């Protein structure tokens, strides 16, 4: 995990406990967990919107091709 061994992680944990105190660690954990959850939701929503936009773009492109073909046929018939 990030090139850190067990001893390094224990030292980091000890420093965090000293800085924030044992009572505040659960609150910090909840805050971080909430941020991760919100980030995942926003990412999922963004992906869904992008798929919808891509589908709409493909449908519009297909519609434009059909309209172009129809207008080409109509102009050939008038000649």
Helices and strands as residue ranges (DSSP letters): H 6-20, H 22-78
